[in-house]
Amino acid sequence: MKNPFRLPWRRPVESEPLRETKSASGFIAIAQEGRAHWTGRSYAALAREGFMRNPVAHRAVRLISETAASVPLLLYEGVEERTEHPLLALIARPNGRMAGVDFLETLYGHLLLSGNAYVDSAEIGGEVRELHLLRPDRVRILEGRDGWPEAYEYRVGTMVRRISADGDGLLHLRLFHPLDDHLGFPPLAAAQMALDLSNAAATWNKALLDNSARPSGALVYQPKEGGNLSADQYDRLKSELDEGYSGPIRAGRPLLLEGGLDWKAMGLSPKDMDFVEAKNGAARDIALAFGVPPMLLGIPGDNTYANYQEANRAFYRLTVLPLIFRSLGALSGWLAGRFGEGLKLMPDLDQVTGLTGERSEVWARMKDADFLSDEEKRQAVGF
């Protein structure tokens, strides 16, 4: 009998039988990987060329991850808020090396740069005691014959750990990828050409500075009697220019020319100067891919929002909160089976400084709503 759940669009993949080994660890994943154009869309390539080399991408990732990780969390059991619970203690201190804010900041960073994130759990006596993040580029999904994930393989050096995809041992949260069935798509990959353009413009600008902050020039040899420089004269002249007149330290030094030599400086035309606007345009594209208003990153031009407060509010509503709800929903569903059904982690929006304006408007409307009782007003504002 044919498997009714077999994916018809995926070609069966031959794989060796899995040997499951018992482990005291669980596994939670939030992952993503990509293909290569230009720089390459792997986690390592995007992290190196984007987060580690490009100031716009670096600041965008840090701004989103730090802002999302700093939002206080609440735990609900049904409709009742729980102020003390082992799950809250675990989130506040996931392991001995990381606090809760550090843990969530790294998790969000993995999602932004890889589209996936993986969390490993350590259990003692059937209870989850610690949570550890795994680098996304070290995790590989193994497909079964039906095209669905059969196991997850985690590799560090020569150590390989294989974890079955069945049961509650692994949670995989991924960002939407239109061409991959199992992995997510990193936001920075959508701005890959803008990222390379921005890095290339910075490299070009640095080379220009090293060349005395001038694009170039030409030495013209026009002796009265005619003729050309000999090979020895040409090599000596080139060596003197490189050693005596190149580099930022020697900028502005007068050039001493012998008979028949004339220096023709070549400046940048307005068309050549377009790289400045091209770099700013690339920075705006990178910010757009991450969902960060350019105003918050100090990028000139295209300030869509009237002021910084409106841009900050849009940043919270359109970028930070969707990422928080997605991640907390996955964590709640994965951990609820071990700490008790009905548990749900939620962000405490009353403590979000970027939404104080909205909160004040709600309180003002509730105050003027004479048709509501005090109890109804308390319920409407979340009490």
TAZI-V727066 format. One record per residue. N is the residue number from 1. PSI is psi in degrees with one decimal (none if undefined). Layout:
n=[N N]
psi=[PSI PSI]
This chain:
n=[1 2 3 4 5 6 7 8 9 10 11 12 13 14 15 16 17 18 19 20 21 22 23 24 25 26 27 28 29 30 31 32 33 34 35 36 37 38 39 40 41 42 43 44 45 46 47 48 49 50 51 52 53 54 55 56 57 58 59 60 61 62 63 64 65 66 67 68 69 70 71 72 73 74 75 76 77 78 79 80 81 82 83 84 85 86 87 88 89 90 91 92 93 94 95 96 97 98 99 100 101 102 103 104 105 106 107 108 109 110 111 112 113 114 115 116 117 118 119 120 121 122 123 124 125 126 127 128 129 130 131 132 133 134 135 136 137 138 139 140 141 142 143 144 145 146 147 148 149 150 151 152 153 154 155 156 157 158 159 160 161 162 163 164 165 166 167 168 169 170 171 172 173 174 175 176 177 178 179 180 181 182 183 184 185 186 187 188 189 190 191 192 193 194 195 196 197 198 199 200 201 202 203 204 205 206 207 208 209 210 211 212 213 214 215 216 217 218 219 220 221 222 223 224 225 226 227 228 229 230 231 232 233 234 235 236 237 238 239 240 241 242 243 244 245 246 247 248 249 250 251 252 253 254 255 256 257 258 259 260 261 262 263 264 265 266 267 268 269 270 271 272 273 274 275 276 277 278 279 280 281 282 283 284 285 286 287 288 289 290 291 292 293 294 295 296 297 298 299 300 301 302 303 304 305 306 307 308 309 310 311 312 313 314 315 316 317 318 319 320 321 322 323 324 325 326 327 328 329 330 331 332 333 334 335 336 337 338 339 340 341 342 343 344 345 346 347 348 349 350 351 352 353 354 355 356 357 358 359 360 361 362 363 364 365 366 367 368 369 370 371 372 373 374 375 376 377 378 379 380 381 382 383]
psi=[135.0 147.1 117.5 -15.7 7.7 136.0 113.4 -20.9 -2.3 134.7 133.4 140.1 124.8 132.5 152.4 152.6 143.0 138.2 104.1 136.8 138.4 140.0 152.7 9.8 143.8 -165.8 130.4 133.1 146.9 92.6 169.5 150.3 165.2 -174.4 -179.7 128.9 152.5 -110.7 -35.8 145.9 13.8 161.2 -43.4 -41.5 -45.9 -36.8 -40.9 -49.6 -27.0 -71.5 -35.6 -13.6 -24.6 120.1 -31.9 -48.8 -39.1 -47.3 -37.1 -44.9 -45.1 -39.0 -44.2 -49.3 -42.2 -39.9 -45.2 -38.6 -23.0 -8.5 123.7 150.8 149.1 151.5 126.7 139.4 97.3 -119.6 -0.9 131.9 135.2 119.2 -20.8 126.5 147.4 -30.7 -40.0 -39.6 -37.9 -42.7 -35.4 -30.3 80.0 -35.3 176.9 -14.3 -12.0 138.6 172.3 -39.6 -43.1 -40.9 -49.4 -35.7 -43.2 -39.0 -46.7 -35.4 -39.9 -41.7 -41.0 -35.0 -22.5 -26.2 -5.0 157.0 145.9 133.1 124.9 136.4 139.3 125.8 142.7 121.1 31.2 3.7 137.8 120.2 -30.9 154.6 135.7 138.6 140.9 141.0 131.2 -31.3 -6.8 -0.3 134.8 136.5 129.2 122.2 145.5 -173.7 -26.6 1.8 -9.3 155.1 130.2 -31.9 165.0 132.8 124.9 124.3 127.5 108.2 -123.8 -4.7 127.1 129.5 128.3 129.4 129.7 144.1 -7.5 151.8 -162.4 12.5 -21.0 132.0 129.4 112.0 126.4 151.1 154.9 130.9 118.2 -16.2 9.3 133.3 -21.1 -25.9 156.6 175.9 124.0 139.3 -36.1 -26.4 -29.9 -25.3 31.6 -42.9 -38.2 -36.4 -46.7 -36.1 -42.7 -44.2 -39.0 -37.9 -39.4 -39.2 -42.1 -41.5 -39.3 -41.7 -36.7 -40.8 -41.2 -21.9 42.9 24.9 25.0 143.2 -49.3 179.2 178.3 135.3 119.6 125.4 110.3 75.6 153.9 -36.6 -0.9 178.1 177.4 165.1 143.7 168.7 -41.1 -41.9 -39.5 -45.1 -39.4 -42.2 -42.4 -39.9 -41.3 -38.3 -44.0 -40.8 -28.7 -16.1 3.2 151.4 156.6 -28.5 -30.6 11.1 133.9 -3.9 132.1 143.5 122.4 118.7 142.2 178.5 136.4 -7.2 137.4 136.4 124.8 106.1 142.2 118.0 176.7 128.1 163.1 -33.7 -38.5 -28.0 -0.6 -15.7 -25.6 -49.0 -33.8 -37.8 -41.3 -37.0 -38.6 -39.0 -38.6 -35.8 -39.3 -45.1 -37.5 -41.2 -35.9 -14.2 29.4 124.2 131.9 -29.4 -35.0 -19.0 0.9 25.6 125.9 148.9 158.1 41.8 89.1 -35.2 146.4 -33.5 174.1 -34.8 -42.6 -39.7 -39.8 -38.8 -43.4 -36.0 -43.2 -48.0 -38.3 -18.1 -54.5 -52.5 -42.2 -38.0 -39.6 -48.1 -39.3 -48.3 -45.4 -34.7 -41.4 -43.5 -40.5 -46.0 -34.7 -39.7 -19.8 -33.1 -18.2 -20.8 -8.7 132.7 151.2 -4.3 140.4 126.3 134.7 148.4 143.7 92.3 -20.8 -22.4 2.8 114.9 -31.1 -11.3 14.9 -33.0 -43.9 -39.8 -39.8 -37.7 -38.8 -44.5 -37.6 -40.0 -39.2 -35.8 -36.1 -1.0 83.2 -17.7 -4.4 144.2 168.4 -38.0 -40.7 -37.3 -40.3 -40.3 -36.0 -30.0 6.6 12.3 none]
